[in-house]
Each structure stands twice: as C-alpha cells, then as structure tokens.
Amino acid sequence: MIFGATSRIAARRAFTVSARQSGAHFKEGVYSNIPVKVRNRRIPFAVIHFGYFTLGFLVPFISSYVQLKKSGVL
C-alpha cells in the first residue's frame, strides 16, 4: 500500500537542469570543478597554498619560543 503510493510519486517526478547549469556561463574543463582560481594568477597558487600551511605549522613553535623566553628558561 505505502510502497505503491511512493512509486507513483517517484514516477511522476520530472528531472530538470538548474538555471545555473543551463546558462551560457557554464564551463567544463580541467579547472572547472574547484572553487579557487588556479590559472592566470598574479601570485602563483602554490605560494599561497604552501605559505598558509607553513605558517600554520610554525605558529606553535614560535609561540613556544616566545613563552619560554618570557619565563627566563632560554
């Protein structure tokens, strides 16, 4: 009973293309599926990427050094 009603609703469902995909601005290609600009940048993407992670890695060491220096251990 419930399965029959569900299958009738599913059979009536129409699939459509969204307005975003149907527009002329929809591009396909190698870099179309990522949210950041990789090609034709003033600063290369690799510099930003590795700089961000390097800074995140170094912050704990820098803060530890500062705190040890303040306490007089170093």
C-alpha positions in Angstrom: 0.0 0.0 0.0 2.6 2.6 1.1 5.1 1.2 -1.5 2.6 1.7 -4.3 1.9 5.3 -3.4 5.6 6.0 -3.1 6.4 4.5 -6.5 3.6 6.6 -8.2 5.0 9.8 -6.7 8.5 8.8 -7.8 7.3 8.0 -11.3 5.8 11.5 -11.7 8.9 13.3 -10.7 10.4 15.3 -13.5 14.2 16.0 -13.6 15.2 19.4 -14.9 18.5 21.2 -15.3 19.1 24.0 -12.9 19.3 27.6 -14.2 23.0 27.7 -13.2 23.8 24.8 -15.5 21.7 25.8 -18.4 23.2 29.3 -18.7 25.9 30.3 -21.2 28.4 30.7 -18.3 28.6 27.0 -17.5 32.1 25.8 -18.4 33.6 22.3 -18.5 37.2 21.6 -18.3 40.2 20.7 -16.1 39.9 23.6 -13.6 36.1 24.0 -13.6 35.4 21.9 -10.5 37.5 23.8 -7.9 36.4 26.9 -6.1 39.6 28.8 -6.4 41.4 30.4 -9.4 44.5 28.4 -10.2 45.5 29.7 -13.7 46.5 33.3 -14.6 47.1 34.5 -11.1 49.4 37.3 -10.0 50.8 35.3 -7.2 51.1 31.5 -8.0 48.6 29.3 -6.2 51.5 27.1 -4.9 53.0 30.1 -3.0 49.7 30.8 -1.2 49.0 27.1 -0.5 52.4 26.2 0.9 52.8 29.6 2.7 49.5 29.1 4.5 50.4 25.6 5.7 54.0 26.6 6.6 52.7 29.5 8.7 50.2 27.2 10.4 53.0 24.7 11.2 55.4 27.3 12.6 53.0 29.2 14.8 53.2 26.7 17.7 57.0 26.7 17.6 57.2 30.5 17.5 54.7 30.9 20.4 56.5 28.3 22.5 59.8 30.1 21.9 58.3 33.4 23.0 56.7 31.9 26.1 60.0 30.2 27.1 61.9 33.4 26.5 59.5 35.4 28.7 59.8 32.8 31.5 63.6 33.0 31.5 64.3 29.4 30.6 66.0 30.4 27.3 
